[in-house]
Structures are given as structure tokens and as C-alpha cells.
Amino acid sequence: MAAPLKLGLAGLGTVGASVVRLLAEQRALLTQRCGRPIEVVAVTARSRNKKRDVNLRKMRWLRDPMALAIDPEIDVFVELIGGEGDPASTAVEVALRAGKSVVTANKALIAKRGVELAAIAEKQGVSLNFEAAVAGAIPIVKALREGLSGNSVARVYGILNGTCNYILTRMEEAGLPFADALKEAQALGYAEADPTFDVEGYDTAQKLAILASLTFGTKASVASVYVEGISSIAPADLAAAEELGYRVKLLGVAVKTETGIEQRVHPTMVPRSSAIAQVMGVTNAVTIDAHGIAPITLVGPGAGGLATASSVIADIADIARGARVAPFGRPVGQLTASKKAPMQRHEGGYYIRLDARDRPGTAATIATRLAEQQISLESIVQRHRDVAPAERKAGSVPVIMITYATSEDAVRKALAAVRADRVISGKPQVVRIEKN
Amino acid sequence: MAAPLKLGLAGLGTVGASVVRLLAEQRALLTQRCGRPIEVVAVTARSRNKKRDVNLRKMRWLRDPMALAIDPEIDVFVELIGGEGDPASTAVEVALRAGKSVVTANKALIAKRGVELAAIAEKQGVSLNFEAAVAGAIPIVKALREGLSGNSVARVYGILNGTCNYILTRMEEAGLPFADALKEAQALGYAEADPTFDVEGYDTAQKLAILASLTFGTKASVASVYVEGISSIAPADLAAAEELGYRVKLLGVAVKTETGIEQRVHPTMVPRSSAIAQVMGVTNAVTIDAHGIAPITLVGPGAGGLATASSVIADIADIARGARVAPFGRPVGQLTASKKAPMQRHEGGYYIRLDARDRPGTAATIATRLAEQQISLESIVQRHRDVAPAERKAGSVPVIMITYATSEDAVRKALAAVRADRVISGKPQVVRIEKN
């Protein structure tokens, strides 16, 4: 039997404690699977005295992550502190420079400094694994980095934030406005007191930047991701989606287009029959469209102590077995710069909802403005019935349109013209459609 | 740059030709990802003259798989001949004994001789990879062997045969009887002229034996799998399933019970809201229930040249990168013997459909017989309406029952008693329920 793999674990929150517990419970199985035992030999966390309900007796307690990162006894530095800044950031860098492999669940850090850290790992000949950074227990990093390594992937997209999916699910199921569904999510612990990071799409953007890098070899960069959250989605949009055969999901989408790799996060209408549309509540899912084959979709828990620990341990097990893969699937020198997607050049179908003035000529004006931009309509619904009293506005009638594929630029121009014509009240609602 | 990985490829059917084509198309990407080029240096197939539409000019043509298996130039023997017997079986063994790694898509061979071949691979220090043997392009072998290697998995189940899922989908969608849906599948090339192997569940059983081994460390053994096909399923069952909130799928299920690992293939009622219930047509899917976390489901194409080639190439890429994992996830010496599941001890809910004699006392008799076996009913539907004319039998009325969890033994005894009472005509229909 080979020597044990020795871990230093920084961070003993829900995930850290789950990792310690799962490693102990699964010790025999992991030893079988890896050919050697895996041992946590040292730990560190902000508070030593917090009650944690895990057995830390055989582990040395170090004063801070930096001391742990250079501890001569450890082979692997497991970073479960979180956050793009220090202490996590410097500790991971120091550990890599000291020749330790690193396993982390830190999406913010990998999205921000992943390429730079991967370069250090590569130079040192060590691993930098981050399966848990995206979609919790779903082995999506491994699937993209290894399982589909020979495919020409055209598009990868997913539901990467359980908070948003829970809110959209409840809005659809119970007809709740966004604010009420958010409150419910907060009461259940699915959303933070300040929900901005989740509901405005930034969390999804970090994960998407990582997926795009693994898939297309771009340098992970959140700055290259177009981001739009779900706070503007109204129950009326979910009801219209249902009627038209769609569901609204907050998707992160990375797709190869003629102009490059487009990375975007926004509320999206997906066909109700698609695998991704079936994903409800806090569950995450990722779909991969590879050339010439039907889509592959991975669905599972995106958060939670044990779900995240599951992926952390798989990453550790790979190191224990001696398997080392380039962090982003190819050498850092071959990763290409990411460019921000010019959304005005985005092409696709659009859902548009307008509050039209209820007077003669309105429909004709709207139709003319769309036609001027060469936009063809797949469907248009205008009606007085079926508007919930709370959403009814005096003198206005909702008009809902689904366009055939067009450019975002055309949609923006047409709607600007419609607004200038003063035939609608308020801001038009626009949701991009993603076909499967 | 390291030396190229040299492949010998046996079998140039749809899959073999797709592998050659995809390796050529993705050469640059694969070289990046693996740190070395991958080259097919020699091939063999039954007919040399068949038109294949792939460029074989730079490859040596060997006279038979055996010659290829011991060819001194090759590092990896890629077996795409298929079938549990020769030439595939001996050629794979000979290649392993000659110190070559082997990549195969051959489920029949792995299900039959996998353990024995894994022992040779282990002794020789080479890889035996078979991602493509189960669920086509879905990276399920990798997910179970590596991605979830630290989890305590309680159950793995899936739709592993596209033919059956297509037939059940069409029976449900179009109300077709089994025979008509089968004919349609045959016309579309989804089912063989002799469909027995697929529709009676044997194909699923081979794949399940492999999944069970990867998950629970049992020795892959088809003989340990209880097998029941879909040919007895009637449109009436699919209609009743719909009404009761279920769908009927042919599942392969491996589950840890108090008496050991139960491996079974049979038509199954799954809750309509489950991820697996959404999988329609020829698509495959596998769900993994690990301790303490929500289920993980992988969905994708289960067959086809490119889908299978995708997994074959991922296996090859792992070898090119130098990653070697025990074929069944742990050393052969630690795999445990499989036992045939004693189905009479299976516990779960049951769907039962009877053609009851339409006369006083029938319902009471049936209820009494079930009660004698301590079977509680979740629901019972008996009615004269809603029976399609073609399925109506003079003097009989369908009775549909869903039981709470009970043992198969109890169900069999109760139904034997009901038959002996002569209150039903024909054979009772029984479908097991799998809860998510």
C-alpha cells in the first residue's frame, strides 16, 4: 500500500466539516478506490472553539491558512474558506508555489485568478482541482475536462444558481411576484439577506466563466460575461411562457458563434419539453451540445455541505490516484483571451411583452416598427381577457410576441421606435429564447 | 511534446469509422488536452473493401484482430467489433496480456468477462476502459468510477436501452399497442428484426451489471440480474400510469438492501415528476442516489456512431494523459461476488391491474385476499367507463390498484389466491414502482 495522501484543510464551515466527516466515513472505500489512505493531518479555521460535531482530535490545528499552505507535512491544500480575496487567494497561491496540489470549492477565486493560478500549478507540476466550484455535486468539470474531451462542443448552458431557480419555480407554481418568492427563499435559507449576488446573475456569471474556459479554452474571465438577473421577471411573463410552450430559467450560456465565444447570463425562455426546463427548485443542471450528437444534460444538487463535499472528495481522490489534468483542460499557454460578448449582435428568438395603449392603430404601429427591422413574428397575442386584476392597467392591454431568430440590435431599435411612438406604457419586457 | 499515443483499431462499422473521423477532426484539440498526439497506426475489419468514407491511407491494415492485438507498434487496442465471443473476446485478452491498454465499447464482453479481463489489466499495469459500453455518450462510467468516488451510493438506476424507451414513449403518446410501436421502431432502425435482446431486457441487464460493479464493487455478472422485459405492457397500463401520476419506463436498478445488492431490470412505474420520467424517445439516463444528497441524473444519447465514438475517445484521451483507474473502480481482489436478487423478497410499491368479473362480491374478494397478506392500498380504481372498446372484455371490468410498500412475496401470494377464487380473467398485470 502506498503512503497516505496528507491533506491540510482550511475552512471548517458546513462544507469543510462535511469533508472531514465524509472522509472518515468513507475511509475504507476511498482507500480501495485510490490505492492509498487519505488523511486530514492539519486544519485551520477562523474560530477554534466553534462547535462542529466532527472529530478533529488527530489533526494539528494551525494558526492561519498561510501557515497551513506551507506546512511541510501536507501534500494537498484544501481551500474551503471562499471569497475571491484573502486569506483564500494568497493561501492558494502560496500552497501552489510550495509545490502542494490544491483542491478548492471557490468559484469566485477560480473565476478571477484561475488562469494565473493554473499557470503556477502547471509550472510546479501539481494539480489545481475545482469540481465543487460549479454546480455542487454534479461532476460537470470532470465531464467537460475529461469525459467529453474529444467532442467539438458548440454550446454549454445551465441552471447554475439554485436561489434563482427556486424563485422562478415558486413564481410559476404559485403565481407569486418576484419580491414574495424572494422573501420565501430567504425564509428557507436559500437566499441571502442581500440577494443581489445571486438574483442579479453574478454568481452564475462566475460559474459560467469557468465552464466556458473548460469547454472552449477561453481564459476564465467574469468581465467577459454579459449579465442580467431575474428581478425584472413578472408573473405575467411566466404565465405567457407557459401558454407559449416555454419556461423561464436563469441560464448561463457559452456558445461558439461566428464572432467568437459568446458568454451570457440572463433570464431565458427554454422549450418546456427540454431537459433543462424540467429542472425545478434549487436543483442545478448543465446541458452540453456537442457536434453531431443529441444534448447531454447533467442534473443534481448545486449546493449544500454534503453535495459540495462530494465533489471536493472526488478531486482529492484524483490526486490520490495520481491523475493530473490541466486545470482548464489544456495548458495555460494555449488558453485564448475572452472577449465580452457584444450583445447587440446576439442572434436568436425573443419574447417581448408590451403594455400597449388600448386605442386604434396601436397594433399596426408596433407591427410596422418590427417589420422595419426585418423582425418576423412566430406568434403575437393581444387581449383584454386573462389579465390579473393586480396587473391590469387602465387603458392598456398586454401584447405578447415571440419573434423568429433576429438580432438583438434589431429588437432594441424596433422597441426604441415603438416607445418613441408613445403607443406603449412602461418599459418593454424582453426575454431571450434559447432553443434546444 | 511527448511521443504520440499509437492506436490499433479493430472494427470499422459505424462506431469505428466515427472514431477514426473524430480523431482526425479533433486532432489539434486532443493534442492540446492530452499533451501528445493520438494516432491510429493500424486497423482491421471483416471486409477491407467496404466503402467507409474515412481516410485510412496512413494506417496499416492487419489481417485479423489477433494480429492487431499483438502488433508491436501499438500502445492501445481499441476493440469495436462487439459481441461477447470471439474474435473480440480473445483479441482483448491477448492485447492485455501483451501489455497493451484496451478501450472497448463492448458491453456484452465486459458484462461477461470484465472481472477476468480487469485482473489481467491490473497485473499488466495497463488500462481497460469501457465508457462507451453503457449509455453511449453519457460519461456515466467516469462519473461513478471517479466523479462520485467518495460518496456512499445507495441506489443507481437508469433507462439504458433506447429501443425500449422509444417503444414505451410511442405507446404512451399515440396509444399504440406494444406490437405496433415495435414495428414503428423497427421501421426507423431503432429495433432489430429480432428485437428479443432489447425488448426482453437483456441489453439493459448487461449494462446494469457493469453499473452495479462500478457503484457497489460487485463482480459484474448478468446472471445476478433479475430480468423482465416490456412486451407485456399494454396501453391500458400507460393510461393508468398517467392518471395516477406515474410513467412506465424499463429501468435497470441496482440498490443496496438489507440482504445485499439487488440488481433488477423490469418495467417500472416512476413518479411523473422525477427526472427519469421526463426522458423520452431513444434517450438514455442514469440517476445516482448518494447518501445525504439529492439525486444526480445524467441524460443523453445512448447509441449512434458519434455518441459512442465520443466516449471511446474520452477513454483513449485518459490513457494518453497517463491516467489509469482500476477498470471497476477498485482492485479486482476487492470486488465481491454478486448474488441473484431474490425477487420474492423485493420490497416496494406495486401497480396491479386485474380484469375482474363484473358481479357482486368481486371487489370484496380481492380486497380480502390483499388484506390477508397485509397489503395496504394507496389507491384503487374500478370502473366501467373509460375502457377503450378494443380492450373491453364482456362481463369484466378493470380494477387498478397501487399498493403501499409491501413484499413481492405478499403480492404473488395474494394474486394467486385471487386467481384461485376465479374472480378475475386472464393474468394479473403487475408493475413495480420505484420512488425517487
Interface residues (C-beta under 8 A of the other chain):
Chain A: L22 L23 E25 Q26 L29 L30 Q32 R33 C34 G35 E131 A137 I138 P139 K142 A143 E146 G147 L148 S149 G150 N151 S152 G217 A275 Q278 V279 T283 A290 H291 G292 I293 A294 P295 I296 T297 L298 V299 G300 P301 G304 L306 A307 A309 S310 S311 I313 A314 I316 A317 D318 R321 A323 R324 V325 A326 G329 R330 P331 Q334
Chain B: L22 L23 E25 Q26 L29 L30 Q32 R33 C34 G35 E131 A137 I138 P139 K142 A143 E146 G147 L148 S149 G150 N151 S152 G217 A275 Q278 V279 T283 A290 H291 G292 I293 A294 P295 I296 T297 L298 V299 G300 P301 G304 L306 A307 A309 S310 S311 I313 A314 I316 A317 D318 R321 A323 R324 V325 A326 G329 R330 P331 Q334
